[in-house]
Amino acid sequence: MTHHFIKNAESVVDGFRSMLDDDVLNAVGEENLGQLQVLIESAITTVVLESMEQVADKIEALGHQVRHDAETYDDNQDLV
C-alpha cells in the first residue's frame, strides 16, 4: 500500500475524530480509530486495484483488436 493511501485514510479518520466530542472520543478509543483507519486503507486499496484490473482488461482487449486488425489488414481495407 502506498504512502498516499495511508495519508488519505489518516485524513478521513482525523476528520471523523474532529466530529466527535471528548466523551464519545474517549468511549471509541484510539485502538478502534486505528482499526477504522486500517479498514479505510483496505477499502481504498481494493477500489484502486479493481479499477486497475478493469483498465488492464480494456488494454488487453484493445491489444487483441489491434493484432486482429493488423493480421487481417489485406482482407479488410475499411480499417479506420
DSSP file (Angstrom, degrees, kcal/mol; ACC not computed):
  #  RESIDUE AA STRUCTURE BP1 BP2  ACC     N-H-->O    O-->H-N    N-H-->O    O-->H-N    TCO  KAPPA ALPHA  PHI   PSI    X-CA   Y-CA   Z-CA
    1    1 A M              0   0    0      0, 0.0     2,-0.1     0, 0.0    41,-0.0   0.000 360.0 360.0 360.0 139.4    0.0    0.0    0.0
    2    2 A T     >  -     0   0    0      1,-0.1     4,-1.7     4,-0.0     3,-0.3  -0.363 360.0-115.4 -82.7 161.5    1.4    3.4   -0.9
    3    3 A H  H  > S+     0   0    0      1,-0.2     4,-2.6     2,-0.2     5,-0.2   0.835 115.3  62.4 -59.5 -34.0    2.0    6.2    1.5
    4    4 A H  H  > S+     0   0    0      1,-0.2     4,-2.2     2,-0.2    -1,-0.2   0.904 102.4  48.6 -61.4 -43.2   -0.7    8.2   -0.4
    5    5 A F  H  > S+     0   0    0     -3,-0.3     4,-2.4     2,-0.2    -1,-0.2   0.910 111.4  50.2 -63.6 -42.1   -3.4    5.6    0.6
    6    6 A I  H  X S+     0   0    0     -4,-1.7     4,-2.7     1,-0.2    -2,-0.2   0.920 109.9  50.2 -63.0 -44.1   -2.3    5.7    4.2
    7    7 A K  H  X S+     0   0    0     -4,-2.6     4,-2.3     1,-0.2    -1,-0.2   0.897 110.2  50.5 -62.6 -40.1   -2.4    9.6    4.3
    8    8 A N  H  X S+     0   0    0     -4,-2.2     4,-2.1     2,-0.2    -2,-0.2   0.927 111.7  47.4 -63.0 -43.9   -5.9    9.5    2.8
    9    9 A A  H  X S+     0   0    0     -4,-2.4     4,-2.5     1,-0.2     5,-0.2   0.910 111.2  51.1 -64.2 -41.9   -7.1    7.1    5.4
   10   10 A E  H  X S+     0   0    0     -4,-2.7     4,-2.8     1,-0.2    -1,-0.2   0.908 109.0  52.0 -60.1 -41.5   -5.4    9.1    8.2
   11   11 A S  H  X S+     0   0    0     -4,-2.3     4,-2.3     2,-0.2    -1,-0.2   0.898 109.5  48.7 -63.2 -41.4   -7.2   12.2    6.9
   12   12 A V  H  X S+     0   0    0     -4,-2.1     4,-2.4     2,-0.2    -2,-0.2   0.934 113.8  46.0 -64.3 -45.7  -10.6   10.5    6.9
   13   13 A V  H  X S+     0   0    0     -4,-2.5     4,-3.1     2,-0.2    -2,-0.2   0.899 111.7  51.9 -65.9 -39.9  -10.1    9.2   10.5
   14   14 A D  H  X S+     0   0    0     -4,-2.8     4,-2.1     2,-0.2    -1,-0.2   0.906 110.3  49.2 -62.0 -40.7   -8.8   12.7   11.6
   15   15 A G  H  X S+     0   0    0     -4,-2.3     4,-0.8     2,-0.2    -2,-0.2   0.908 113.0  46.8 -63.3 -42.1  -11.9   14.2   10.1
   16   16 A F  H >X S+     0   0    0     -4,-2.4     3,-1.0     1,-0.2     4,-0.6   0.924 110.8  52.5 -64.0 -44.8  -14.1   11.7   11.9
   17   17 A R  H >< S+     0   0    0     -4,-3.1     3,-1.1     1,-0.3    -2,-0.2   0.883 104.8  55.9 -58.4 -40.0  -12.3   12.2   15.1
   18   18 A S  H 3< S+     0   0    0     -4,-2.1    -1,-0.3     1,-0.3    -2,-0.2   0.718 102.1  57.4 -69.3 -19.3  -12.8   16.0   14.9
   19   19 A M  H << S+     0   0    0     -3,-1.0     2,-0.3    -4,-0.8    -1,-0.3   0.643  93.3  84.5 -83.1 -14.7  -16.6   15.5   14.7
   20   20 A L  S << S-     0   0    0     -3,-1.1     2,-0.1    -4,-0.6     0, 0.0  -0.667  76.8-129.6 -91.6 140.7  -16.7   13.6   18.0
   21   21 A D     >  -     0   0    0     -2,-0.3     4,-2.7     1,-0.1     3,-0.2  -0.423  36.7 -97.3 -79.5 167.9  -17.0   15.3   21.3
   22   22 A D  H  > S+     0   0    0      1,-0.2     4,-2.6     2,-0.2     5,-0.2   0.847 121.1  52.7 -58.5 -40.8  -14.5   14.3   24.0
   23   23 A D  H  > S+     0   0    0      2,-0.2     4,-1.9     1,-0.2    -1,-0.2   0.927 114.0  42.7 -62.4 -44.5  -16.8   11.8   25.8
   24   24 A V  H  > S+     0   0    0     -3,-0.2     4,-2.7     2,-0.2     5,-0.2   0.910 112.9  53.3 -67.6 -41.7  -17.6    9.9   22.6
   25   25 A L  H  X S+     0   0    0     -4,-2.7     4,-2.6     1,-0.2    -2,-0.2   0.904 110.2  47.3 -60.3 -42.6  -13.9   10.0   21.5
   26   26 A N  H  < S+     0   0    0     -4,-2.6    -1,-0.2    -5,-0.2    -2,-0.2   0.871 112.2  50.5 -66.2 -36.7  -12.8    8.5   24.8
   27   27 A A  H  < S+     0   0    0     -4,-1.9    -2,-0.2    -5,-0.2    -1,-0.2   0.888 112.8  45.7 -68.5 -38.9  -15.5    5.9   24.5
   28   28 A V  H  X S-     0   0    0     -4,-2.7     4,-0.5    -5,-0.1    -2,-0.2   0.947 101.3-159.3 -69.2 -48.5  -14.5    4.9   21.0
   29   29 A G  H  X  -     0   0    0     -4,-2.6     4,-1.7    -5,-0.2     5,-0.1   0.243  30.1 -89.2  83.8 153.3  -10.8    4.9   21.9
   30   30 A E  H  > S+     0   0    0      1,-0.2     4,-2.5     2,-0.2     5,-0.2   0.830 121.5  60.9 -66.8 -33.9   -7.7    5.2   19.8
   31   31 A E  H  > S+     0   0    0      1,-0.2     4,-2.0     2,-0.2    -1,-0.2   0.933 107.1  44.9 -61.2 -45.1   -7.5    1.4   19.2
   32   32 A N  H  X S+     0   0    0     -4,-0.5     4,-2.3     2,-0.2    -1,-0.2   0.871 111.5  52.7 -67.4 -35.9  -10.9    1.4   17.4
   33   33 A L  H  X S+     0   0    0     -4,-1.7     4,-2.1     2,-0.2    -1,-0.2   0.877 108.1  52.1 -66.1 -35.6   -9.9    4.5   15.5
   34   34 A G  H  X S+     0   0    0     -4,-2.5     4,-2.0     2,-0.2    -2,-0.2   0.898 109.0  49.6 -63.9 -40.8   -6.8    2.7   14.4
   35   35 A Q  H  X S+     0   0    0     -4,-2.0     4,-2.2     1,-0.2    -2,-0.2   0.885 108.4  53.7 -65.2 -38.0   -8.9   -0.3   13.2
   36   36 A L  H  X S+     0   0    0     -4,-2.3     4,-2.3     1,-0.2    -2,-0.2   0.909 106.8  52.1 -60.8 -42.2  -11.1    2.2   11.3
   37   37 A Q  H  X S+     0   0    0     -4,-2.1     4,-2.8     1,-0.2    -2,-0.2   0.913 108.3  50.5 -61.8 -42.5   -8.0    3.5    9.6
   38   38 A V  H  X S+     0   0    0     -4,-2.0     4,-2.4     1,-0.2    -1,-0.2   0.908 110.2  50.4 -62.2 -41.7   -7.0    0.0    8.5
   39   39 A L  H  X S+     0   0    0     -4,-2.2     4,-2.3     2,-0.2    -1,-0.2   0.900 111.6  47.9 -62.7 -40.5  -10.5   -0.7    7.2
   40   40 A I  H  X S+     0   0    0     -4,-2.3     4,-2.6     2,-0.2    -2,-0.2   0.923 110.7  50.7 -67.0 -44.0  -10.4    2.6    5.2
   41   41 A E  H  X S+     0   0    0     -4,-2.8     4,-2.5     1,-0.2    -2,-0.2   0.919 111.4  49.3 -57.6 -44.0   -6.9    1.8    3.8
   42   42 A S  H  X S+     0   0    0     -4,-2.4     4,-2.5     2,-0.2    -1,-0.2   0.904 110.5  49.7 -62.7 -42.8   -8.1   -1.6    2.8
   43   43 A A  H  X S+     0   0    0     -4,-2.3     4,-2.3     2,-0.2    -2,-0.2   0.918 111.4  48.6 -63.5 -43.8  -11.2   -0.2    1.1
   44   44 A I  H  X S+     0   0    0     -4,-2.6     4,-2.5     1,-0.2    -2,-0.2   0.939 112.6  48.5 -61.2 -47.0   -9.1    2.4   -0.9
   45   45 A T  H  X S+     0   0    0     -4,-2.5     4,-2.8     1,-0.2     5,-0.2   0.910 110.6  51.1 -60.2 -43.9   -6.7   -0.3   -2.0
   46   46 A T  H  X S+     0   0    0     -4,-2.5     4,-2.4     1,-0.2     5,-0.2   0.927 111.4  46.8 -60.7 -46.5   -9.5   -2.6   -3.1
   47   47 A V  H  X S+     0   0    0     -4,-2.3     4,-2.2     2,-0.2    -1,-0.2   0.920 113.9  47.9 -63.3 -43.9  -11.1    0.1   -5.2
   48   48 A V  H  X S+     0   0    0     -4,-2.5     4,-2.5     1,-0.2    -2,-0.2   0.931 113.3  47.0 -64.1 -45.4   -7.8    1.1   -6.8
   49   49 A L  H  X S+     0   0    0     -4,-2.8     4,-2.2     1,-0.2    -1,-0.2   0.886 111.7  50.6 -66.2 -38.2   -6.8   -2.5   -7.6
   50   50 A E  H  X S+     0   0    0     -4,-2.4     4,-2.0    -5,-0.2    -1,-0.2   0.903 111.7  48.6 -64.5 -40.1  -10.2   -3.3   -9.1
   51   51 A S  H  X S+     0   0    0     -4,-2.2     4,-2.2    -5,-0.2    -2,-0.2   0.911 110.6  50.5 -65.3 -42.3  -10.1   -0.2  -11.2
   52   52 A M  H  X S+     0   0    0     -4,-2.5     4,-2.6     1,-0.2    -2,-0.2   0.886 108.9  52.4 -63.0 -38.5   -6.6   -1.1  -12.4
   53   53 A E  H  X S+     0   0    0     -4,-2.2     4,-2.3     2,-0.2    -1,-0.2   0.902 108.5  50.1 -64.7 -40.7   -7.7   -4.6  -13.3
   54   54 A Q  H  X S+     0   0    0     -4,-2.0     4,-2.0     2,-0.2    -2,-0.2   0.909 111.6  48.3 -63.5 -41.8  -10.6   -3.2  -15.4
   55   55 A V  H  X S+     0   0    0     -4,-2.2     4,-2.6     2,-0.2    -2,-0.2   0.919 110.4  51.6 -63.9 -43.2   -8.2   -0.9  -17.2
   56   56 A A  H  X S+     0   0    0     -4,-2.6     4,-2.6     1,-0.2    -2,-0.2   0.898 108.6  51.5 -60.8 -40.5   -5.8   -3.8  -17.8
   57   57 A D  H  X S+     0   0    0     -4,-2.3     4,-2.4     2,-0.2    -1,-0.2   0.906 110.6  48.3 -62.3 -41.7   -8.7   -5.8  -19.2
   58   58 A K  H  X S+     0   0    0     -4,-2.0     4,-2.4     2,-0.2    -2,-0.2   0.906 111.9  49.0 -65.4 -41.4   -9.6   -3.0  -21.6
   59   59 A I  H  X S+     0   0    0     -4,-2.6     4,-2.5     2,-0.2    -2,-0.2   0.911 111.2  50.4 -64.5 -41.9   -5.9   -2.6  -22.7
   60   60 A E  H  X S+     0   0    0     -4,-2.6     4,-2.2     2,-0.2    -2,-0.2   0.926 111.1  48.2 -61.5 -45.2   -5.7   -6.3  -23.3
   61   61 A A  H  X S+     0   0    0     -4,-2.4     4,-2.2     1,-0.2    -2,-0.2   0.900 111.5  50.3 -62.9 -40.7   -8.9   -6.3  -25.4
   62   62 A L  H  X S+     0   0    0     -4,-2.4     4,-2.7     2,-0.2    -1,-0.2   0.906 108.5  52.8 -63.6 -41.2   -7.6   -3.4  -27.4
   63   63 A G  H  X S+     0   0    0     -4,-2.5     4,-2.5     1,-0.2    -2,-0.2   0.907 109.1  49.0 -59.7 -42.8   -4.3   -5.2  -28.0
   64   64 A H  H  X S+     0   0    0     -4,-2.2     4,-2.7     2,-0.2    -1,-0.2   0.906 111.6  49.4 -63.4 -41.1   -6.2   -8.2  -29.3
   65   65 A Q  H  X S+     0   0    0     -4,-2.2     4,-2.8     2,-0.2    -2,-0.2   0.912 111.0  49.0 -65.1 -42.5   -8.2   -6.0  -31.6
   66   66 A V  H  X S+     0   0    0     -4,-2.7     4,-2.5     2,-0.2    -2,-0.2   0.925 112.4  48.4 -62.8 -44.2   -5.1   -4.2  -32.9
   67   67 A R  H  X S+     0   0    0     -4,-2.5     4,-2.6     2,-0.2    -2,-0.2   0.932 112.5  48.6 -60.9 -45.7   -3.4   -7.6  -33.6
   68   68 A H  H  X S+     0   0    0     -4,-2.7     4,-1.7     1,-0.2    -2,-0.2   0.929 111.9  49.0 -60.1 -45.9   -6.5   -8.9  -35.3
   69   69 A D  H  < S+     0   0    0     -4,-2.8    -1,-0.2     1,-0.2    -2,-0.2   0.895 112.5  48.3 -61.7 -40.1   -6.8   -5.7  -37.5
   70   70 A A  H >< S+     0   0    0     -4,-2.5     3,-0.9     1,-0.2     4,-0.3   0.899 112.1  48.7 -67.0 -40.2   -3.1   -6.0  -38.4
   71   71 A E  H 3< S+     0   0    0     -4,-2.6    -1,-0.2     1,-0.2    -2,-0.2   0.770 119.7  37.6 -71.3 -25.4   -3.4   -9.7  -39.3
   72   72 A T  T 3X S+     0   0    0     -4,-1.7     4,-1.5    -5,-0.2     3,-0.3   0.126  80.1 116.2-112.1  20.3   -6.5   -9.1  -41.4
   73   73 A Y  T <4 S+     0   0    0     -3,-0.9     3,-0.5     1,-0.2     6,-0.2   0.913  78.2  47.5 -57.5 -46.8   -5.4   -5.8  -42.9
   74   74 A D  T  4 S+     0   0    0     -4,-0.3     3,-0.3     1,-0.2    -1,-0.2   0.814 113.3  49.9 -65.6 -29.1   -5.3   -7.1  -46.5
   75   75 A D  T  4 S+     0   0    0     -3,-0.3     2,-0.4     1,-0.2    -1,-0.2   0.716 117.5  39.6 -79.6 -21.2   -8.7   -8.7  -46.1
   76   76 A N    ><  +     0   0    0     -4,-1.5     3,-0.7    -3,-0.5    -1,-0.2  -0.790  56.3 171.5-136.1  90.1  -10.3   -5.6  -44.7
   77   77 A Q  T 3   +     0   0    0     -2,-0.4    -1,-0.1    -3,-0.3    -4,-0.1   0.461  67.5  83.0 -78.2  -0.6   -9.3   -2.3  -46.3
   78   78 A D  T 3   +     0   0    0     -5,-0.0    -1,-0.2     2,-0.0    -5,-0.0   0.206  59.1 138.5 -89.7  16.3  -12.1   -0.5  -44.4
   79   79 A L    <         0   0    0     -3,-0.7    -2,-0.0    -6,-0.2    -6,-0.0  -0.311 360.0 360.0 -63.1 144.6  -10.0    0.0  -41.3
   80   80 A V              0   0    0      0, 0.0    -1,-0.1     0, 0.0    -3,-0.0   0.416 360.0 360.0 -93.7 360.0  -10.2    3.4  -39.7
